[in-house]
Amino acid sequence: MAATRTATTMILKEMVYCRLRLSFSSLSSSSLPSLCLTPTNLHANAVKFTCRELSFSRIRCTSSDDKKVSARLSQVQQLLQEAEERAISAGNEPPPKITLGHVTVSFARSGGPGGQNVNKVNTKVDMRFNVKDAYWLSDRIRDRIMQMEKNRINKDGEIVISSTKTRTQKGNIEDALAKLQ
């Protein structure tokens, strides 16, 4: 995810920071505010401006003099193409439902008020979902879960959910499954 973000930032910088060279003779004071350009370097005969325009068209990896293209630019183009393919295919699959068969459930005594019954009944639910071993999920979804929930996943690759919302095991199981979705 960080690599995609870095590549996107790098490409946008390349697209956004196009350079224009205008001679002093063609500039008039009335045209500067309408162009919204910022001078970046002053020369004796020319002023270099930074133009901030975005173009969402395909990027071709070629140089102006038909020399070899930089490897980084080729890699970035490949990353963009893969990201585009993933984005197109992302809407085709429904989000998977996690059921009781996909998780490990354990019970413990719940704390808090409840009278004498609270010390006798195991109503607290600890639910564990192993993301690393969930091969029924696509790689894209598994990677997305690993990235989004990276602070909640333990070293074994499990997300641990606890629930003490209700006074029954069944209610707490349903609550923990709802949290996991």
C-alpha positions as CSV (number, residue, x, y, z in Angstrom):
1,M,0.0,0.0,0.0
2,A,2.8,2.4,0.9
3,A,4.6,1.5,-2.4
4,T,1.4,2.4,-4.4
5,R,1.0,5.6,-2.5
6,T,4.7,6.6,-3.1
7,A,4.4,5.7,-6.8
8,T,1.2,7.7,-7.2
9,T,2.8,10.7,-5.5
10,M,5.8,10.5,-7.7
11,I,3.8,10.2,-10.9
12,L,1.5,13.1,-9.9
13,K,4.6,15.3,-9.2
14,E,5.9,14.5,-12.6
15,M,2.5,15.3,-14.2
16,V,1.8,18.4,-12.1
17,Y,5.2,20.2,-12.3
18,C,5.5,20.8,-16.0
19,R,7.8,23.7,-16.8
20,L,7.0,26.6,-19.2
21,R,9.5,29.1,-20.5
22,L,8.3,32.4,-21.5
23,S,10.4,35.3,-22.7
24,F,10.0,38.7,-21.1
25,S,8.9,40.2,-24.3
26,S,5.8,38.1,-24.5
27,L,4.8,38.7,-20.9
28,S,2.5,41.6,-19.9
29,S,1.5,42.5,-16.4
30,S,-2.1,41.9,-17.2
31,S,-1.5,38.3,-18.3
32,L,0.3,37.1,-15.2
33,P,-2.7,37.0,-12.8
34,S,-4.9,35.2,-15.4
35,L,-2.2,32.5,-15.9
36,C,-1.9,31.7,-12.2
37,L,1.8,30.9,-12.7
38,T,4.5,31.1,-10.1
39,P,8.0,32.2,-11.1
40,T,10.6,29.7,-10.1
41,N,13.8,30.9,-11.6
42,L,14.8,34.3,-13.2
43,H,17.2,34.5,-16.2
44,A,18.4,37.5,-18.2
45,N,16.1,36.7,-21.2
46,A,13.5,34.3,-19.8
47,V,11.4,33.5,-16.8
48,K,10.7,29.9,-15.9
49,F,7.2,29.2,-14.6
50,T,5.6,26.2,-12.9
51,C,2.3,25.2,-14.4
52,R,-0.1,23.2,-12.3
53,E,-2.3,21.3,-14.7
54,L,-3.4,17.7,-14.4
55,S,-4.0,15.4,-17.3
56,F,-5.5,12.0,-16.6
57,S,-4.4,10.3,-19.8
58,R,-2.1,7.4,-20.3
59,I,1.6,8.0,-19.7
60,R,3.9,6.6,-22.5
61,C,7.4,5.5,-21.4
62,T,9.5,7.0,-24.2
63,S,12.1,9.7,-24.3
64,S,12.0,12.6,-26.7
65,D,15.1,11.5,-28.5
66,D,14.2,7.7,-28.7
67,K,16.8,6.8,-26.1
68,K,16.3,4.1,-23.5
69,V,13.6,4.9,-20.9
70,S,14.5,5.0,-17.2
71,A,13.8,1.7,-15.4
72,R,11.9,3.6,-12.7
73,L,9.5,5.1,-15.1
74,S,8.8,1.6,-16.6
75,Q,8.2,0.2,-13.2
76,V,5.8,3.0,-12.3
77,Q,3.9,2.4,-15.5
78,Q,3.6,-1.3,-14.7
79,L,2.4,-0.5,-11.1
80,L,-0.2,1.9,-12.5
81,Q,-1.5,-0.6,-15.0
82,E,-1.7,-3.3,-12.3
83,A,-3.6,-0.9,-10.0
84,E,-6.0,0.0,-12.8
85,E,-6.7,-3.6,-13.5
86,R,-7.3,-4.2,-9.7
87,A,-9.6,-1.2,-9.6
88,I,-11.6,-2.5,-12.5
89,S,-12.0,-6.0,-11.1
90,A,-12.6,-4.7,-7.5
91,G,-16.3,-4.1,-8.0
92,N,-17.1,-7.5,-9.4
93,E,-16.8,-9.6,-6.3
94,P,-19.2,-9.3,-3.3
95,P,-17.6,-8.7,0.1
96,P,-17.1,-12.1,1.8
97,K,-19.1,-13.0,4.9
98,I,-17.2,-14.4,7.9
99,T,-19.1,-17.2,9.6
100,L,-18.7,-19.3,12.7
101,G,-16.9,-21.9,10.7
102,H,-14.1,-19.4,9.9
103,V,-13.4,-18.3,13.5
104,T,-12.3,-19.9,16.8
105,V,-14.6,-19.0,19.7
106,S,-13.7,-19.3,23.4
107,F,-15.7,-18.2,26.5
108,A,-14.8,-16.6,29.8
109,R,-16.5,-15.1,32.8
110,S,-17.8,-11.6,32.1
111,G,-17.1,-8.8,34.6
112,G,-19.4,-6.1,35.8
113,P,-22.7,-6.1,37.5
114,G,-25.0,-9.2,37.4
115,G,-25.4,-10.5,40.9
116,Q,-24.5,-14.1,41.8
117,N,-25.0,-15.4,38.2
118,V,-22.0,-13.4,36.9
119,N,-19.6,-15.7,38.8
120,K,-21.2,-18.9,37.4
121,V,-21.8,-18.4,33.7
122,N,-19.1,-17.9,31.0
123,T,-20.8,-15.3,28.8
124,K,-17.8,-13.3,27.5
125,V,-16.8,-14.2,24.0
126,D,-13.2,-14.1,22.6
127,M,-13.4,-14.7,18.9
128,R,-10.2,-15.2,16.8
129,F,-10.0,-14.9,13.1
130,N,-6.8,-16.0,11.4
131,V,-6.3,-13.7,8.5
132,K,-3.1,-15.3,7.3
133,D,-4.7,-18.8,7.0
134,A,-8.0,-17.5,5.4
135,Y,-7.2,-18.9,1.9
136,W,-10.9,-18.6,0.9
137,L,-10.3,-14.9,0.8
138,S,-8.7,-13.4,-2.3
139,D,-5.1,-12.1,-2.0
140,R,-6.3,-8.5,-2.5
141,I,-8.9,-8.7,0.3
142,R,-6.5,-10.5,2.6
143,D,-3.8,-7.8,2.0
144,R,-6.3,-5.1,2.5
145,I,-7.4,-6.6,5.9
146,M,-3.8,-7.0,6.9
147,Q,-3.1,-3.3,6.1
148,M,-6.3,-1.8,7.6
149,E,-6.2,-3.9,10.8
150,K,-2.4,-4.0,11.2
151,N,-2.6,-2.7,14.8
152,R,-5.2,-5.3,15.8
153,I,-3.5,-8.4,14.4
154,N,-1.2,-10.4,16.7
155,K,2.0,-12.1,15.7
156,D,0.2,-15.3,14.8
157,G,-1.9,-13.3,12.2
158,E,-5.1,-13.4,14.2
159,I,-7.6,-10.6,14.8
160,V,-9.0,-11.1,18.4
161,I,-12.5,-9.7,19.0
162,S,-14.1,-9.7,22.5
163,S,-17.7,-9.1,23.4
164,T,-19.5,-8.6,26.7
165,K,-22.4,-6.6,25.4
166,T,-25.2,-9.0,26.3
167,R,-25.7,-11.5,29.2
168,T,-25.9,-14.5,26.9
169,Q,-23.3,-16.4,24.9
170,K,-25.4,-16.3,21.8
171,G,-25.9,-12.6,21.9
172,N,-22.2,-12.0,22.4
173,I,-21.3,-14.4,19.5
174,E,-23.6,-12.4,17.2
175,D,-22.1,-9.1,18.4
176,A,-18.5,-10.3,17.9
177,L,-19.3,-11.6,14.4
178,A,-20.9,-8.2,13.6
179,K,-17.8,-6.4,14.8
180,L,-15.6,-8.7,12.6
181,Q,-17.6,-8.0,9.4
